[in-house]
Amino acid sequence: MNLISEYYAKFLLATCFILISSNSISKETESLKFSFSPGEKISFTQKLTSIKNRDMGKKQNQIDETVSLTKISILKTKTGWDVLAEPVSISMKRNGEIVNNPIVNLLSSAIVTYKLDTTGNIIDVIGYEDFIDGISKQVPPQVFQQLAPVLNLEALKSKEIAEWSGRIGNYLGAVVKLGDTFSENIPYQLPDGSTIKYDIHTKIAALEPCAGKEKQCIRIAQTYDS
């Protein structure tokens, strides 16, 4: 299975996460350093598009494209930052046709808060506890039991931590140049408790105007291959 995801400016890095003054970039060969600096308080809408390409054999592929919109609110705290993620909408297509995935729809209703330290590294994810408790009260026990593997608290938190680290945490303090590429092998816990490893191939793809064209941001393209 190949999963190709281009995160639109990495949580809209254009507006808050990686702010690079356009005056500081005069050549494409200059080194660029990543830092987490969203300020005291900021809100914006995150658009995340992912394309999952499954090789089904016999020269047949199953291509799932998911587009989600999430309201992100960041507030500085005494210990770092709180990042509140509130889902707005999600849509999914399979080979170009709109599909209704009840599991995706269910998980997309969860409101979570990322707890970050002063450097932007993730410490914890809270909110899934109340989400799971709410689901358990809304559906019959037998249905909740069937959903148990998907609603595994530690697996859900592990997924969010892995995704934050992959999109943001792993870049903090890194010094890169445009065109740089690098790869890493990352373990990932599945809902059933088992673990797989997948390769992430990353390219520092381009500079683009952002934050009202007052800043320059970096577009990062990543390929996930399990």
Helices and strands as residue ranges (DSSP letters): E 2-7, H 9-12, E 20-21, G 22-24, E 32-33, E 41-57, E 60-76, E 81-94, E 97-99, H 102-107, E 112-116, E 122-126, H 128-138, H 141-147, H 153-167, G 169-171, E 175-176, E 181-189, E 195-210, E 215-225
